[in-house]
Amino acid sequence: MNLFIKNQITYNYKYNQSNNILRKGSYGLKSTSFGRLTKSQLVFLKNTIIKNSRKIMSSKKPIKIWTQIVLNFNLTKLSSEARMGKGKGSIYTQASFIKPGDLIFELESCSHQQAKFLFRKVSKCCNLKLMLIKR
């Protein structure tokens, strides 16, 4: 007789290399640590790239940016006044769990110095350890 035991969901923390290939751009920002990115953090990082790319671009051709993160977890929270045993709570944001080797952004039509400058700006704002990779 099979008994199904209700357990907490466990995630695989092994190094996965399936999402570390540059597909669209020539430069990429790759994670080297585990972490979690919420929707607001991802939007803030993308706005940081856009704002700083306007400062360094001298040509008419803008930098193309691709986001490679899929927000696949809904984070829920109960109100602070709720007692225990009152259910799960409402969704307050979406998030994605990042493993080492996952690409976060891809960049196109920029030089190596410009990509390094953008990488330094983004790595200061991000709570993950990042690495700049080149095609």
N, C-alpha and C positions, 0 to 999 in steps of 0.2 A: 504494500500500500504506500503510495506516494503522498507525503505530507508537504505542502508548500509553506515554508516559513516566511513570514513577512520581515524582510531585512531592510536596512538602510542601503540606498543605492551606492555602490562602490564604483569608482572610476579607474580606468587603466592609466597608471602614471608612467608608462614606459615611453622611451624616446621613439616618436613616430615620425618617419621621414616622408610621409605621403603628401604633406602640404608645404614642402620646402623648395619647390621648383618654380623659378620665375617663368610665368606663362605669357604675360602681356608686356611688362615693362623691362627696362634694362637695369634698374636698380631696385632693391627691395629692403624693407625693414623686417628682420627676422627675430623672433623671440628666442632667448637662450635660458629662460627660467619659466617656472610654472606661475600662473596667476589668473586673475579674473578681470575682464574688461566689461564695464557696464555700457549701456547705450550712451549716456552722457559723457563718459570718458572717451569713447570712440569718436563722438562728434567733436569734442574739444581737441583731440589729437589731429583730426582732419582739418579743423579750422586753423590750428597752429601751422600746419604745413602750407595751407593756402595763403595765410597772412605773411609768412616769411618768404614764400616763393615770389610774392609780388615785390618784395624788397630787392631780391637778387636778380630778377629777370631783366635783362637789357634788350633782348630781342622781342619780336612781336609774337613768337610762338610760345604759348603758355605750357606749363608743366602739366602733364596728364597724371592723374592719381587714380589708382584702383584700390578699393578696400577688399581684402581677401577674407575678412572675418564674417562669419554668419552668427547672428545672435540667436542661440538656440535654447536658452534657458530662461524661464520666467521666474523672477524672484518675488516672493510673497512676504507680506508682513501684516501682523495684527496691529490694531491700535494699542496705544500704551495703557488704556483703561480696561481692556478686555481681560477677563479672567481666564484661567486655564481651562481647556476642554471646550472652547467655543469655535472650533473649526480651524481651517488653514489660514484664512486671511485673503485679502485682495492683492492682486498683482501691482507692484509699485515700479518695477523696471524690468528690462530684459538684459541678459548678460551672456557672455561666452567664456568658457574656461580655456585658457591658453596653455599649450604644452610647449616644451622646447622644440624648436624647429618649425613652428608655425609662422607663416608669413602674415604680416599685419597689413602692410601697404606695399604697393608697387609704384614706381615712378618712371616716367618716360620723358624724353626730350630735355634732359638736363645734363650738365657736365659733372665730372667726378667731384670737383670742388663744391659745386652747388648741392650735390647730393649729400656730401659730408656735412655742410652747413645745416641743411634741413635735418639730418640725422642727429646732430648735436642738440638742436632746439627741441626735437621731439623726445629724445631720451631724457632730457631734464624734466619734462612734463609727465612722463610715463612712470608708473610704479613697477614696470617690468624691466629686465635687462634685455637690451636690444643689440643687434649686430647689423651692420650694413653689408649687403651682399651685392655682387655684380654678376651680370650674365657672362 
